[in-house]
Amino acid sequence: MREAAAVNAQAACVNLSERDSLRVLALLENPPALNAKLLSAAKDLPQPPRPCRRGTKNRFASSTIELPSIAAREFQLSMPGV
């Protein structure tokens, strides 16, 4: 179990040079325009299930899992005891 946790922790961290980290931040602030290949791939993604109409039981509620974002997980990992 400890080996798995170590592998996960190692895979979750990426060390970037100052130049590369500035490039990532610049791309996040000003993403490139969408191209046809990316739009096609996005259209091919499976659609999430739609909730039932109002007044009926949501049959997907019991199977819905909310996953923390990568940023939240990184914050939790960097805060011991949290």
C-alpha positions as CSV (number, residue, x, y, z in Angstrom):
1,M,0.0,0.0,0.0
2,R,2.8,2.4,0.7
3,E,4.4,1.7,-2.6
4,A,1.2,2.5,-4.4
5,A,0.9,5.8,-2.4
6,A,4.5,6.7,-3.4
7,V,3.8,6.0,-7.0
8,N,0.7,8.1,-6.9
9,A,2.5,11.0,-5.2
10,Q,5.3,10.8,-7.7
11,A,2.9,10.8,-10.7
12,A,0.9,13.7,-9.3
13,C,4.0,16.0,-9.2
14,V,5.7,17.5,-12.2
15,N,8.8,19.5,-11.9
16,L,9.0,22.3,-14.4
17,S,11.8,24.7,-15.2
18,E,11.0,28.4,-14.7
19,R,10.7,28.8,-18.5
20,D,8.3,25.9,-18.8
21,S,6.2,27.0,-15.8
22,L,5.8,30.5,-17.3
23,R,4.8,28.9,-20.6
24,V,2.1,26.8,-18.9
25,L,0.8,29.9,-17.0
26,A,0.7,31.9,-20.3
27,L,-1.2,29.1,-22.0
28,L,-3.7,28.9,-19.2
29,E,-4.3,32.7,-19.4
30,N,-4.4,32.8,-23.2
31,P,-5.3,29.3,-24.6
32,P,-4.8,28.7,-28.3
33,A,-7.8,28.7,-30.6
34,L,-9.7,25.4,-30.9
35,N,-8.9,23.5,-34.1
36,A,-11.0,21.0,-36.0
37,K,-9.3,18.0,-34.5
38,L,-9.9,19.1,-30.9
39,L,-13.5,20.0,-31.6
40,S,-14.1,16.6,-33.2
41,A,-12.6,14.8,-30.2
42,A,-14.7,16.8,-27.8
43,K,-17.9,15.9,-29.8
44,D,-16.9,12.2,-29.5
45,L,-16.8,12.3,-25.7
46,P,-19.6,10.4,-24.0
47,Q,-22.3,12.6,-22.7
48,P,-23.1,12.6,-18.9
49,P,-26.5,11.2,-18.0
50,R,-29.3,13.7,-17.7
51,P,-31.1,14.1,-14.4
52,C,-34.7,13.1,-14.3
53,R,-37.5,15.6,-14.7
54,R,-38.6,17.6,-11.7
55,G,-40.8,15.7,-9.3
56,T,-39.3,12.3,-10.2
57,K,-36.6,10.4,-8.4
58,N,-33.1,11.0,-9.7
59,R,-32.0,7.5,-10.6
60,F,-28.4,8.7,-11.1
61,A,-28.0,10.3,-7.7
62,S,-26.7,7.1,-6.0
63,S,-24.1,6.5,-8.7
64,T,-22.8,10.0,-8.9
65,I,-19.3,10.5,-7.6
66,E,-17.7,13.9,-7.2
67,L,-14.0,13.8,-7.7
68,P,-11.8,16.5,-6.2
69,S,-9.9,18.6,-8.7
70,I,-6.2,18.2,-9.2
71,A,-5.5,21.6,-7.6
72,A,-7.6,20.6,-4.5
73,R,-5.8,17.3,-4.3
74,E,-2.4,19.0,-4.6
75,F,-3.4,21.5,-1.8
76,Q,-4.5,18.6,0.4
77,L,-1.2,16.8,-0.2
78,S,0.8,19.9,0.6
79,M,-1.1,20.5,3.9
80,P,-0.1,17.8,6.4
81,G,-2.8,16.9,8.8
82,V,-5.6,18.2,6.6
